[in-house]
Amino acid sequence: MPVIVETLNSPSAQDRVDLAKVYADAPDWLLPPYADAAELVERGLADGLLVAGRFNDRLLGAALLVRGEQHWQLSHLCVRKVTRHRGVGRRLVEEIARQARDAGKPLHLAAPKDHLESQAFAARLHLPLESL
């Protein structure tokens, strides 16, 4: 599945619909510190932090990316439920990691403290995990 990873600077109306679908499937633990999925998407877009994975002109997954001075931090990664377990999340993380390396920065993942699924995901990808 050739997933194209991009930063969403000028999302189309369809992109916004797709993002709403991506984060509608998000588990409750993924949303804080945002009140809900809509706030996460709007703040991510307004701050230029939202990156997404696109396949056949549709967004299938998204995350927030902070490009810091010391390292880049990827958080709030979510893939549409109907598309999970097909490598979209892994592709998104791997491409962002490549971009971070090209910029001379390590990539760190961030998730709620003590979240076992996030710890396992970070371990599989050999990436440090920070607490949100």
Secondary structure, DSSP 8 states (H G I E B T S, - for coil): ---EEEE-SS--HHHHHHHHHHHHT--GGGSTTSSSHHHHHHHHHHTT-EEEEEETTEEEEEEEEEE-SS-EEEEEEEE-GGGTTSSHHHHHHHHHHHHHHHTT--EEEEE-TT-HHHHHHHHHHT--EEE-
